């Protein structure tokens, strides 16, 4: 730490420094009024504690965070592998921990049971899915011509396939025969909330009565594409899969011109 101005008094609680003072390459802007209303500027100083144990504590916390992430990833990978063999209700904590090479005590430090583990994993995927949906900022007045000429749909699909690639084993398990239908329905419902009106407005007015059928066609077809891609080893890139899926979607829309 580079302190460019004079140092005030050393107190039992730490180092008392004048205001302002330089830290590193810039001036640290410290508020001069405490939450209890006392104006620190009147005293021309600010108590700044330099604790020699802070760096060590931060290192320990960073190490702990990495260990927790590693533990959760091992358990998530084990759950994904077991869900390819049996339904969630048939998976035990003992099976999970043995496959992950962890003890059950470690499991219970982070999760109540297998369902809690699955729910946390699903929530993580759903949160990322929500972020992608939120970024898909299509106008409600979008026409078919605008949709076809823009890159919005391609970008949206690319991010979806990137999400699948990042969570490939779990995504494959969730979509598979032993997956969680309620989770898939949750994703579909969120997508419908965000995209149905866009699709509706993209159709000619005299064909909007068919929107529900078209949406179902695109929705289930897209899920099938995702499942086929995951099960076939994901040979194509997310960008390539987005381009393929986009062609099918726009082709379906084009039939209503």
Order of alpha helices (4+ residues) and beta strands (2+ residues): beta-beta-beta-beta-beta-alpha-alpha-alpha-alpha-alpha-alpha-alpha-alpha-alpha-alpha
